[in-house]
């Protein structure tokens, strides 16, 4: 199955147009801004969580170095 996914590749311009058309038809013009807002909020929360994890890892490494000295 992974091979099939790799063979498909990224969608080109005609595929993106078709995808956008289907989204507009399914959700309507009024729901799209709401969907995009939710998507942006999710990405923002993901980036915040990623930053916190990075800070925790760096803090743990500093504590480990301080204990070693």
C-alpha positions in Angstrom: 0.0 0.0 0.0 2.9 2.4 0.8 4.2 1.8 -2.7 0.9 2.9 -4.2 1.0 6.1 -2.1 4.5 6.8 -3.2 3.6 6.3 -6.9 0.7 8.8 -6.7 2.8 11.8 -5.7 1.6 15.3 -5.0 -1.5 16.5 -6.7 -1.0 18.9 -9.6 -3.0 22.1 -10.4 -6.0 20.3 -12.0 -6.3 18.1 -8.9 -6.1 21.0 -6.5 -8.8 22.8 -8.5 -11.0 19.7 -8.3 -10.4 19.4 -4.6 -11.3 23.0 -4.0 -14.4 22.7 -6.1 -15.6 19.7 -4.1 -14.9 21.5 -0.8 -17.0 24.5 -1.9 -19.8 22.2 -3.1 -19.8 20.2 0.1 -19.5 23.0 2.7 -20.7 26.0 0.9 -19.1 29.4 0.7 -20.2 30.4 4.2 -18.6 27.5 6.0 -15.1 27.7 4.4 -13.9 30.7 6.5 -15.0 28.9 9.6 -13.1 25.8 8.5 -10.0 27.8 7.7 -10.2 29.5 11.1 -10.4 26.2 12.8 -7.4 24.9 10.8 -5.4 28.0 11.7 -6.3 27.6 15.4 -5.2 23.9 15.3 -1.9 24.7 13.6 -1.2 27.5 16.1 -1.9 25.1 19.1 0.3 22.5 17.5 3.2 25.0 17.2 2.7 26.1 20.7 2.9 22.6 22.0 5.9 21.9 19.9 7.7 24.9 21.3 6.9 23.8 24.9 8.2 20.3 24.3 11.4 21.8 22.8 11.8 24.1 25.9 11.3 21.1 28.2 13.9 19.1 26.4 16.4 21.9 26.4 15.7 22.6 30.1 16.3 18.9 30.9 19.6 18.9 29.0 20.8 22.0 31.0 19.8 20.3 34.3 21.7 17.2 33.3 24.8 19.2 32.4 24.6 21.1 35.7 24.4 17.9 37.7 27.4 16.5 35.8 29.6 19.4 36.8 
